[in-house]
């Protein structure tokens, strides 16, 4: 059963809207139809034949797919539930890691609006609160489903966990392929971008970081 938090604890946990950088997107049906017209004009100018049965509805599908792919701005109410920790002050409470991964994610690069995709590994060392394991996946996808950059996704995951749970430490590792470098520019087809983010005990303890990578199967 979820723990009931006092008012002081709720203030310490912070405002979820601020923590997750949320805002509601109000897009009217009229706007969507106008965007579809823009997309149709662009696709046609770039060479697409919009008169075929396969492509006649492509502008509408494109606009709706883009809207769905960026739903992370609006939040996930299931992320708001936390529980009491399972650690009762034992000697390993500042060392015991909770790790989830690989968590597949897909995002849109804000520089070119092209996808980048990969895997996330998230770990934390609980203090007084824990979060359901499935919520770690939800948290990754909340921040990934936006126009963003890989560095920001990792920072937001780490900061959100830090503020929601006040744990002893947070670790986030992301690896991703970026289509903006594969489909255009240098046309690099094999590169993998890796980013790490440490909070609390992980930032101070190289052994914990090493244990995190080994537990993730990354053998760093």
C-alpha positions in Angstrom: 0.0 0.0 0.0 1.4 3.4 -0.9 2.7 5.4 2.0 0.8 8.6 3.0 3.1 11.6 3.0 2.8 14.5 5.5 2.6 18.0 4.2 6.3 18.6 4.9 7.2 15.4 3.0 5.0 16.6 0.0 6.8 19.9 0.0 10.2 18.1 0.2 9.1 15.9 -2.7 8.4 19.0 -4.8 5.9 19.9 -7.3 5.5 17.1 -9.9 4.6 19.5 -12.6 7.9 21.4 -12.0 10.0 18.2 -11.5 8.8 16.7 -14.7 8.6 20.0 -16.7 5.0 19.4 -17.8 2.6 21.5 -19.7 -0.7 20.6 -21.4 -0.8 21.0 -25.1 -4.0 22.5 -26.4 -4.1 21.8 -30.1 -7.5 22.3 -31.7 -9.0 20.2 -34.6 -8.7 23.3 -36.7 -5.0 23.6 -36.0 -4.5 19.9 -36.8 -6.2 20.3 -40.2 -4.0 23.3 -40.9 -0.9 21.5 -40.0 -1.9 18.6 -42.3 -2.2 21.1 -45.1 1.3 22.4 -44.4 2.7 18.9 -44.3 0.9 18.1 -47.6 2.4 21.2 -49.3 5.9 20.3 -48.0 5.8 16.6 -48.9 4.5 17.5 -52.4 7.3 20.0 -52.9 9.9 17.5 -51.8 8.7 15.0 -54.3 6.0 12.8 -52.8 3.0 11.9 -55.0 0.0 12.6 -52.7 -2.5 11.3 -55.3 -2.0 7.6 -54.6 -4.1 5.5 -52.2 -0.9 4.9 -50.2 0.0 8.5 -49.6 -3.3 10.5 -49.8 -3.6 10.3 -46.0 0.1 10.6 -45.2 0.0 14.2 -44.1 -2.7 13.5 -41.5 -0.8 10.4 -40.3 2.4 12.3 -40.1 0.9 15.1 -38.0 -0.8 12.7 -35.6 2.3 10.5 -35.3 4.4 13.6 -34.4 1.9 14.6 -31.8 1.8 11.1 -30.3 5.6 10.8 -30.3 5.9 14.0 -28.2 3.2 13.1 -25.6 5.8 13.3 -22.8 5.2 17.0 -22.3 1.8 16.1 -20.7 3.0 13.8 -18.0 2.1 10.5 -16.6 -0.1 10.5 -13.4 1.1 6.9 -12.5 4.5 8.3 -11.7 3.3 10.1 -8.6 3.0 7.2 -6.2 6.0 6.4 -4.0 6.4 3.8 -1.2 8.2 3.4 2.0 11.7 2.1 1.7 12.6 -1.6 2.3 15.9 -0.6 3.9 15.6 -0.2 7.6 18.9 1.4 8.4 21.1 -1.6 7.9 24.8 -1.3 7.1 24.3 -1.7 3.4 21.6 0.9 3.0 23.9 3.4 1.3 25.3 0.7 -1.0 22.3 -1.4 -2.1 21.3 -0.5 -5.7 18.0 -0.8 -7.4 18.7 -1.0 -11.2 16.4 -1.3 -14.2 17.4 -1.8 -17.8 17.8 -1.9 -20.6 14.8 0.4 -21.1 14.2 1.0 -24.9 13.4 4.6 -25.7 12.7 6.8 -28.8 13.0 10.5 -28.9 13.0 13.3 -31.5 16.1 15.5 -31.7 15.2 19.1 -31.3 17.9 20.2 -33.8 16.5 18.3 -36.8 13.2 16.7 -35.5 14.7 13.3 -36.6 14.6 10.3 -34.2 17.3 9.1 -31.9 16.7 5.7 -30.2 18.5 3.5 -27.8 18.5 2.0 -24.3 18.5 3.5 -20.8 19.8 2.0 -17.6 18.6 3.6 -14.3 19.7 2.9 -10.8 19.3 4.4 -7.4 20.1 3.8 -3.8 16.9 4.2 -1.7 16.7 6.3 1.5 13.2 6.6 2.8 11.2 6.2 -0.4 11.1 3.8 -3.4 9.2 3.8 -6.6 7.6 0.9 -8.5 10.0 -0.7 -10.9 7.7 -0.1 -13.9 7.7 3.6 -13.0 11.4 3.8 -14.0 10.5 2.8 -17.5 7.6 5.3 -17.4 10.0 8.0 -16.2 12.5 7.3 -19.1 9.8 7.5 -21.7 8.2 10.6 -20.2 11.3 12.6 -20.9 12.2 10.8 -24.1 8.9 11.5 -25.8 9.6 15.1 -26.5 11.7 17.3 -28.8 15.0 17.0 -26.9 18.6 16.0 -26.8 20.2 12.9 -25.2 22.1 14.9 -22.6 18.9 16.6 -21.4 16.9 13.3 -21.2 19.5 11.8 -18.8 19.7 14.9 -16.7 16.0 15.1 -16.3 15.7 11.4 -15.4 18.4 11.8 -12.7 17.0 15.1 -11.3 13.4 13.8 -11.2 14.4 10.7 -9.3 16.5 12.7 -7.0 13.7 15.1 -6.2 10.9 12.5 -6.0 12.7 10.0 -3.8 15.6 11.9 -2.1 17.7 8.8 -2.4 21.3 8.3 -1.4 22.2 8.3 -5.1 21.0 8.1 -8.7 22.8 6.6 -11.7 21.6 7.0 -15.4 23.3 5.6 -18.4 22.0 6.2 -22.0 23.2 4.9 -25.3 21.5 5.8 -28.5 21.8 5.9 -32.3 21.0 9.4 -33.8 19.4 9.4 -37.2 20.4 13.1 -37.7 24.0 11.8 -38.1 23.0 8.6 -40.0 20.5 10.0 -42.5 22.1 13.3 -43.2 25.4 15.2 -42.4 28.3 12.8 -42.0 26.1 9.7 -42.7 27.7 7.8 -39.8 25.9 4.5 -39.7 27.6 2.7 -36.8 28.3 5.3 -34.1 26.7 5.0 -30.7 26.4 8.0 -28.4 26.8 7.2 -24.7 26.0 9.5 -21.7 26.3 9.1 -18.0 24.7 11.0 -15.1 25.5 10.6 -11.4 23.9 12.0 -8.3 24.8 11.5 -4.6 26.8 8.4 -3.6 27.4 7.5 -7.3 29.1 10.8 -7.9 31.5 10.1 -5.0 32.1 6.4 -5.2 33.8 4.9 -8.2 33.2 1.4 -6.9 29.5 2.0 -7.0 29.7 3.2 -10.5 31.6 0.2 -11.6 29.1 -2.1 -9.8 26.3 -0.3 -11.6 27.9 -1.0 -15.0 28.6 -4.6 -14.2 25.1 -5.2 -12.9 23.8 -3.7 -16.2 25.9 -6.1 -18.1 28.0 -3.3 -19.6 31.3 -4.4 -17.9 32.8 -0.9 -17.7 
